[in-house]
Amino acid sequence: MGRLIKYLFILIVLGGIALVAYAYIGPFLGADFSPPQDEIRERVILNAD
């Protein structure tokens, strides 16, 4: 049981390292992580009595 937990922990750590590496290397590979930027205008009516 201890060996299974050890391997699972190693797998989680390697997955985390791979995810961080992809976050840094992804833009060079063509992945675009930036959100779409659209201008949104909404009229606001204030009830100032």
mmCIF file of the N, C-alpha and C atoms, coordinates in Angstrom:
data_MODEL
# 
_entry.id   MODEL 
# 
loop_
_atom_site.group_PDB 
_atom_site.id 
_atom_site.type_symbol 
_atom_site.label_atom_id 
_atom_site.label_alt_id 
_atom_site.label_comp_id 
_atom_site.label_asym_id 
_atom_site.label_entity_id 
_atom_site.label_seq_id 
_atom_site.pdbx_PDB_ins_code 
_atom_site.Cartn_x 
_atom_site.Cartn_y 
_atom_site.Cartn_z 
_atom_site.occupancy 
_atom_site.B_iso_or_equiv 
_atom_site.pdbx_formal_charge 
_atom_site.auth_seq_id 
_atom_site.auth_comp_id 
_atom_site.auth_asym_id 
_atom_site.auth_atom_id 
_atom_site.pdbx_PDB_model_num 
ATOM 1   N N  . MET A 1 1  ? 0.833   -1.201 0.000   1.00 0.00 ? 1  MET A N  1 
ATOM 2   C CA . MET A 1 1  ? 0.000   0.000  0.000   1.00 0.00 ? 1  MET A CA 1 
ATOM 3   C C  . MET A 1 1  ? 0.869   1.253  0.000   1.00 0.00 ? 1  MET A C  1 
ATOM 4   N N  . GLY A 1 2  ? 1.969   1.197  0.735   1.00 0.00 ? 2  GLY A N  1 
ATOM 5   C CA . GLY A 1 2  ? 2.867   2.352  0.787   1.00 0.00 ? 2  GLY A CA 1 
ATOM 6   C C  . GLY A 1 2  ? 3.508   2.636  -0.549  1.00 0.00 ? 2  GLY A C  1 
ATOM 7   N N  . ARG A 1 3  ? 3.813   1.563  -1.296  1.00 0.00 ? 3  ARG A N  1 
ATOM 8   C CA . ARG A 1 3  ? 4.426   1.735  -2.609  1.00 0.00 ? 3  ARG A CA 1 
ATOM 9   C C  . ARG A 1 3  ? 3.461   2.403  -3.578  1.00 0.00 ? 3  ARG A C  1 
ATOM 10  N N  . LEU A 1 4  ? 2.177   2.048  -3.482  1.00 0.00 ? 4  LEU A N  1 
ATOM 11  C CA . LEU A 1 4  ? 1.156   2.639  -4.348  1.00 0.00 ? 4  LEU A CA 1 
ATOM 12  C C  . LEU A 1 4  ? 1.022   4.136  -4.079  1.00 0.00 ? 4  LEU A C  1 
ATOM 13  N N  . ILE A 1 5  ? 1.013   4.516  -2.818  1.00 0.00 ? 5  ILE A N  1 
ATOM 14  C CA . ILE A 1 5  ? 0.914   5.938  -2.463  1.00 0.00 ? 5  ILE A CA 1 
ATOM 15  C C  . ILE A 1 5  ? 2.151   6.689  -2.930  1.00 0.00 ? 5  ILE A C  1 
ATOM 16  N N  . LYS A 1 6  ? 3.306   6.071  -2.805  1.00 0.00 ? 6  LYS A N  1 
ATOM 17  C CA . LYS A 1 6  ? 4.556   6.702  -3.247  1.00 0.00 ? 6  LYS A CA 1 
ATOM 18  C C  . LYS A 1 6  ? 4.532   6.948  -4.750  1.00 0.00 ? 6  LYS A C  1 
ATOM 19  N N  . TYR A 1 7  ? 4.100   5.939  -5.534  1.00 0.00 ? 7  TYR A N  1 
ATOM 20  C CA . TYR A 1 7  ? 4.039   6.106  -6.982  1.00 0.00 ? 7  TYR A CA 1 
ATOM 21  C C  . TYR A 1 7  ? 2.979   7.127  -7.385  1.00 0.00 ? 7  TYR A C  1 
ATOM 22  N N  . LEU A 1 8  ? 1.871   7.153  -6.681  1.00 0.00 ? 8  LEU A N  1 
ATOM 23  C CA . LEU A 1 8  ? 0.829   8.129  -6.965  1.00 0.00 ? 8  LEU A CA 1 
ATOM 24  C C  . LEU A 1 8  ? 1.326   9.543  -6.678  1.00 0.00 ? 8  LEU A C  1 
ATOM 25  N N  . PHE A 1 9  ? 2.055   9.716  -5.589  1.00 0.00 ? 9  PHE A N  1 
ATOM 26  C CA . PHE A 1 9  ? 2.619   11.022 -5.250  1.00 0.00 ? 9  PHE A CA 1 
ATOM 27  C C  . PHE A 1 9  ? 3.624   11.472 -6.309  1.00 0.00 ? 9  PHE A C  1 
ATOM 28  N N  . ILE A 1 10 ? 4.469   10.554 -6.765  1.00 0.00 ? 10 ILE A N  1 
ATOM 29  C CA . ILE A 1 10 ? 5.455   10.887 -7.798  1.00 0.00 ? 10 ILE A CA 1 
ATOM 30  C C  . ILE A 1 10 ? 4.745   11.265 -9.099  1.00 0.00 ? 10 ILE A C  1 
ATOM 31  N N  . LEU A 1 11 ? 3.682   10.548 -9.429  1.00 0.00 ? 11 LEU A N  1 
ATOM 32  C CA . LEU A 1 11 ? 2.919   10.850 -10.637 1.00 0.00 ? 11 LEU A CA 1 
ATOM 33  C C  . LEU A 1 11 ? 2.264   12.229 -10.551 1.00 0.00 ? 11 LEU A C  1 
ATOM 34  N N  . ILE A 1 12 ? 1.744   12.592 -9.395  1.00 0.00 ? 12 ILE A N  1 
ATOM 35  C CA . ILE A 1 12 ? 1.126   13.913 -9.212  1.00 0.00 ? 12 ILE A CA 1 
ATOM 36  C C  . ILE A 1 12 ? 2.172   15.013 -9.327  1.00 0.00 ? 12 ILE A C  1 
ATOM 37  N N  . VAL A 1 13 ? 3.347   14.800 -8.735  1.00 0.00 ? 13 VAL A N  1 
ATOM 38  C CA . VAL A 1 13 ? 4.420   15.807 -8.806  1.00 0.00 ? 13 VAL A CA 1 
ATOM 39  C C  . VAL A 1 13 ? 4.889   15.977 -10.249 1.00 0.00 ? 13 VAL A C  1 
ATOM 40  N N  . LEU A 1 14 ? 5.076   14.875 -10.959 1.00 0.00 ? 14 LEU A N  1 
ATOM 41  C CA . LEU A 1 14 ? 5.504   14.976 -12.362 1.00 0.00 ? 14 LEU A CA 1 
ATOM 42  C C  . LEU A 1 14 ? 4.432   15.638 -13.225 1.00 0.00 ? 14 LEU A C  1 
ATOM 43  N N  . GLY A 1 15 ? 3.166   15.366 -12.946 1.00 0.00 ? 15 GLY A N  1 
ATOM 44  C CA . GLY A 1 15 ? 2.087   16.033 -13.672 1.00 0.00 ? 15 GLY A CA 1 
ATOM 45  C C  . GLY A 1 15 ? 2.070   17.527 -13.414 1.00 0.00 ? 15 GLY A C  1 
ATOM 46  N N  . GLY A 1 16 ? 2.326   17.931 -12.171 1.00 0.00 ? 16 GLY A N  1 
ATOM 47  C CA . GLY A 1 16 ? 2.387   19.359 -11.844 1.00 0.00 ? 16 GLY A CA 1 
ATOM 48  C C  . GLY A 1 16 ? 3.545   20.046 -12.549 1.00 0.00 ? 16 GLY A C  1 
ATOM 49  N N  . ILE A 1 17 ? 4.689   19.378 -12.579 1.00 0.00 ? 17 ILE A N  1 
ATOM 50  C CA . ILE A 1 17 ? 5.850   19.944 -13.274 1.00 0.00 ? 17 ILE A CA 1 
ATOM 51  C C  . ILE A 1 17 ? 5.560   20.063 -14.768 1.00 0.00 ? 17 ILE A C  1 
ATOM 52  N N  . ALA A 1 18 ? 4.916   19.054 -15.345 1.00 0.00 ? 18 ALA A N  1 
ATOM 53  C CA . ALA A 1 18 ? 4.576   19.104 -16.770 1.00 0.00 ? 18 ALA A CA 1 
ATOM 54  C C  . ALA A 1 18 ? 3.583   20.230 -17.061 1.00 0.00 ? 18 ALA A C  1 
ATOM 55  N N  . LEU A 1 19 ? 2.635   20.438 -16.158 1.00 0.00 ? 19 LEU A N  1 
ATOM 56  C CA . LEU A 1 19 ? 1.656   21.509 -16.358 1.00 0.00 ? 19 LEU A CA 1 
ATOM 57  C C  . LEU A 1 19 ? 2.315   22.882 -16.306 1.00 0.00 ? 19 LEU A C  1 
ATOM 58  N N  . VAL A 1 20 ? 3.221   23.085 -15.364 1.00 0.00 ? 20 VAL A N  1 
ATOM 59  C CA . VAL A 1 20 ? 3.936   24.367 -15.276 1.00 0.00 ? 20 VAL A CA 1 
ATOM 60  C C  . VAL A 1 20 ? 4.835   24.557 -16.491 1.00 0.00 ? 20 VAL A C  1 
ATOM 61  N N  . ALA A 1 21 ? 5.497   23.497 -16.926 1.00 0.00 ? 21 ALA A N  1 
ATOM 62  C CA . ALA A 1 21 ? 6.355   23.601 -18.114 1.00 0.00 ? 21 ALA A CA 1 
ATOM 63  C C  . ALA A 1 21 ? 5.524   23.950 -19.344 1.00 0.00 ? 21 ALA A C  1 
ATOM 64  N N  . TYR A 1 22 ? 4.350   23.354 -19.486 1.00 0.00 ? 22 TYR A N  1 
ATOM 65  C CA . TYR A 1 22 ? 3.488   23.665 -20.635 1.00 0.00 ? 22 TYR A CA 1 
ATOM 66  C C  . TYR A 1 22 ? 2.994   25.107 -20.569 1.00 0.00 ? 22 TYR A C  1 
ATOM 67  N N  . ALA A 1 23 ? 2.752   25.613 -19.364 1.00 0.00 ? 23 ALA A N  1 
ATOM 68  C CA . ALA A 1 23 ? 2.314   27.002 -19.229 1.00 0.00 ? 23 ALA A CA 1 
ATOM 69  C C  . ALA A 1 23 ? 3.388   27.969 -19.703 1.00 0.00 ? 23 ALA A C  1 
ATOM 70  N N  . TYR A 1 24 ? 4.662   27.623 -19.474 1.00 0.00 ? 24 TYR A N  1 
ATOM 71  C CA . TYR A 1 24 ? 5.752   28.496 -19.914 1.00 0.00 ? 24 TYR A CA 1 
ATOM 72  C C  . TYR A 1 24 ? 6.128   28.269 -21.382 1.00 0.00 ? 24 TYR A C  1 
ATOM 73  N N  . ILE A 1 25 ? 6.079   27.028 -21.835 1.00 0.00 ? 25 ILE A N  1 
ATOM 74  C CA . ILE A 1 25 ? 6.529   26.707 -23.186 1.00 0.00 ? 25 ILE A CA 1 
ATOM 75  C C  . ILE A 1 25 ? 5.381   26.762 -24.191 1.00 0.00 ? 25 ILE A C  1 
ATOM 76  N N  . GLY A 1 26 ? 4.144   26.694 -23.740 1.00 0.00 ? 26 GLY A N  1 
ATOM 77  C CA . GLY A 1 26 ? 2.979   26.664 -24.609 1.00 0.00 ? 26 GLY A CA 1 
ATOM 78  C C  . GLY A 1 26 ? 2.903   27.772 -25.644 1.00 0.00 ? 26 GLY A C  1 
ATOM 79  N N  . PRO A 1 27 ? 3.144   29.029 -25.277 1.00 0.00 ? 27 PRO A N  1 
ATOM 80  C CA . PRO A 1 27 ? 3.081   30.095 -26.290 1.00 0.00 ? 27 PRO A CA 1 
ATOM 81  C C  . PRO A 1 27 ? 4.089   29.918 -27.434 1.00 0.00 ? 27 PRO A C  1 
ATOM 82  N N  . PHE A 1 28 ? 5.223   29.284 -27.156 1.00 0.00 ? 28 PHE A N  1 
ATOM 83  C CA . PHE A 1 28 ? 6.193   29.023 -28.229 1.00 0.00 ? 28 PHE A CA 1 
ATOM 84  C C  . PHE A 1 28 ? 5.717   27.900 -29.138 1.00 0.00 ? 28 PHE A C  1 
ATOM 85  N N  . LEU A 1 29 ? 4.815   27.054 -28.632 1.00 0.00 ? 29 LEU A N  1 
ATOM 86  C CA . LEU A 1 29 ? 4.295   25.933 -29.414 1.00 0.00 ? 29 LEU A CA 1 
ATOM 87  C C  . LEU A 1 29 ? 2.990   26.279 -30.125 1.00 0.00 ? 29 LEU A C  1 
ATOM 88  N N  . GLY A 1 30 ? 2.505   27.510 -29.954 1.00 0.00 ? 30 GLY A N  1 
ATOM 89  C CA . GLY A 1 30 ? 1.307   27.943 -30.655 1.00 0.00 ? 30 GLY A CA 1 
ATOM 90  C C  . GLY A 1 30 ? 0.058   27.988 -29.794 1.00 0.00 ? 30 GLY A C  1 
ATOM 91  N N  . ALA A 1 31 ? 0.160   27.683 -28.516 1.00 0.00 ? 31 ALA A N  1 
ATOM 92  C CA . ALA A 1 31 ? -1.002  27.745 -27.629 1.00 0.00 ? 31 ALA A CA 1 
ATOM 93  C C  . ALA A 1 31 ? -1.187  29.187 -27.163 1.00 0.00 ? 31 ALA A C  1 
ATOM 94  N N  . ASP A 1 32 ? -2.400  29.684 -27.242 1.00 0.00 ? 32 ASP A N  1 
ATOM 95  C CA . ASP A 1 32 ? -2.705  31.062 -26.840 1.00 0.00 ? 32 ASP A CA 1 
ATOM 96  C C  . ASP A 1 32 ? -3.556  31.017 -25.579 1.00 0.00 ? 32 ASP A C  1 
ATOM 97  N N  . PHE A 1 33 ? -2.985  31.465 -24.471 1.00 0.00 ? 33 PHE A N  1 
ATOM 98  C CA . PHE A 1 33 ? -3.682  31.404 -23.192 1.00 0.00 ? 33 PHE A CA 1 
ATOM 99  C C  . PHE A 1 33 ? -4.362  32.719 -22.824 1.00 0.00 ? 33 PHE A C  1 
ATOM 100 N N  . SER A 1 34 ? -4.254  33.732 -23.654 1.00 0.00 ? 34 SER A N  1 
ATOM 101 C CA . SER A 1 34 ? -4.838  35.024 -23.312 1.00 0.00 ? 34 SER A CA 1 
ATOM 102 C C  . SER A 1 34 ? -6.356  34.987 -23.535 1.00 0.00 ? 34 SER A C  1 
ATOM 103 N N  . PRO A 1 35 ? -7.103  35.661 -22.676 1.00 0.00 ? 35 PRO A N  1 
ATOM 104 C CA . PRO A 1 35 ? -8.556  35.678 -22.840 1.00 0.00 ? 35 PRO A CA 1 
ATOM 105 C C  . PRO A 1 35 ? -8.947  36.579 -24.013 1.00 0.00 ? 35 PRO A C  1 
ATOM 106 N N  . PRO A 1 36 ? -10.091 36.330 -24.627 1.00 0.00 ? 36 PRO A N  1 
ATOM 107 C CA . PRO A 1 36 ? -10.535 37.210 -25.705 1.00 0.00 ? 36 PRO A CA 1 
ATOM 108 C C  . PRO A 1 36 ? -10.853 38.600 -25.154 1.00 0.00 ? 36 PRO A C  1 
ATOM 109 N N  . GLN A 1 37 ? -10.395 39.612 -25.865 1.00 0.00 ? 37 GLN A N  1 
ATOM 110 C CA . GLN A 1 37 ? -10.583 40.966 -25.382 1.00 0.00 ? 37 GLN A CA 1 
ATOM 111 C C  . GLN A 1 37 ? -11.580 41.673 -26.278 1.00 0.00 ? 37 GLN A C  1 
ATOM 112 N N  . ASP A 1 38 ? -12.769 41.880 -25.743 1.00 0.00 ? 38 ASP A N  1 
ATOM 113 C CA . ASP A 1 38 ? -13.823 42.608 -26.438 1.00 0.00 ? 38 ASP A CA 1 
ATOM 114 C C  . ASP A 1 38 ? -14.257 43.773 -25.564 1.00 0.00 ? 38 ASP A C  1 
ATOM 115 N N  . GLU A 1 39 ? -14.499 44.900 -26.190 1.00 0.00 ? 39 GLU A N  1 
ATOM 116 C CA . GLU A 1 39 ? -14.969 46.054 -25.445 1.00 0.00 ? 39 GLU A CA 1 
ATOM 117 C C  . GLU A 1 39 ? -16.477 45.947 -25.271 1.00 0.00 ? 39 GLU A C  1 
ATOM 118 N N  . ILE A 1 40 ? -16.914 46.049 -24.035 1.00 0.00 ? 40 ILE A N  1 
ATOM 119 C CA . ILE A 1 40 ? -18.341 45.963 -23.722 1.00 0.00 ? 40 ILE A CA 1 
ATOM 120 C C  . ILE A 1 40 ? -18.767 47.279 -23.098 1.00 0.00 ? 40 ILE A C  1 
ATOM 121 N N  . ARG A 1 41 ? -19.788 47.887 -23.695 1.00 0.00 ? 41 ARG A N  1 
ATOM 122 C CA . ARG A 1 41 ? -20.315 49.139 -23.150 1.00 0.00 ? 41 ARG A CA 1 
ATOM 123 C C  . ARG A 1 41 ? -21.763 48.921 -22.770 1.00 0.00 ? 41 ARG A C  1 
ATOM 124 N N  . GLU A 1 42 ? -22.084 49.262 -21.532 1.00 0.00 ? 42 GLU A N  1 
ATOM 125 C CA . GLU A 1 42 ? -23.461 49.174 -21.057 1.00 0.00 ? 42 GLU A CA 1 
ATOM 126 C C  . GLU A 1 42 ? -23.837 50.487 -20.398 1.00 0.00 ? 42 GLU A C  1 
ATOM 127 N N  . ARG A 1 43 ? -25.028 50.944 -20.702 1.00 0.00 ? 43 ARG A N  1 
ATOM 128 C CA . ARG A 1 43 ? -25.505 52.180 -20.135 1.00 0.00 ? 43 ARG A CA 1 
ATOM 129 C C  . ARG A 1 43 ? -25.932 51.941 -18.691 1.00 0.00 ? 43 ARG A C  1 
ATOM 130 N N  . VAL A 1 44 ? -25.517 52.833 -17.813 1.00 0.00 ? 44 VAL A N  1 
ATOM 131 C CA . VAL A 1 44 ? -25.885 52.734 -16.391 1.00 0.00 ? 44 VAL A CA 1 
ATOM 132 C C  . VAL A 1 44 ? -26.762 53.917 -16.047 1.00 0.00 ? 44 VAL A C  1 
ATOM 133 N N  . ILE A 1 45 ? -27.933 53.637 -15.509 1.00 0.00 ? 45 ILE A N  1 
ATOM 134 C CA . ILE A 1 45 ? -28.859 54.697 -15.108 1.00 0.00 ? 45 ILE A CA 1 
ATOM 135 C C  . ILE A 1 45 ? -28.857 54.756 -13.587 1.00 0.00 ? 45 ILE A C  1 
ATOM 136 N N  . LEU A 1 46 ? -28.471 55.907 -13.072 1.00 0.00 ? 46 LEU A N  1 
ATOM 137 C CA . LEU A 1 46 ? -28.425 56.093 -11.625 1.00 0.00 ? 46 LEU A CA 1 
ATOM 138 C C  . LEU A 1 46 ? -29.679 56.841 -11.165 1.00 0.00 ? 46 LEU A C  1 
ATOM 139 N N  . ASN A 1 47 ? -30.304 56.350 -10.125 1.00 0.00 ? 47 ASN A N  1 
ATOM 140 C CA . ASN A 1 47 ? -31.483 57.001 -9.565  1.00 0.00 ? 47 ASN A CA 1 
ATOM 141 C C  . ASN A 1 47 ? -31.049 57.950 -8.448  1.00 0.00 ? 47 ASN A C  1 
ATOM 142 N N  . ALA A 1 48 ? -30.641 59.137 -8.833  1.00 0.00 ? 48 ALA A N  1 
ATOM 143 C CA . ALA A 1 48 ? -30.179 60.125 -7.851  1.00 0.00 ? 48 ALA A CA 1 
ATOM 144 C C  . ALA A 1 48 ? -31.332 61.093 -7.603  1.00 0.00 ? 48 ALA A C  1 
ATOM 145 N N  . ASP A 1 49 ? -32.040 60.912 -6.483  1.00 0.00 ? 49 ASP A N  1 
ATOM 146 C CA . ASP A 1 49 ? -33.166 61.790 -6.141  1.00 0.00 ? 49 ASP A CA 1 
ATOM 147 C C  . ASP A 1 49 ? -32.735 62.817 -5.138  1.00 0.00 ? 49 ASP A C  1 
# 
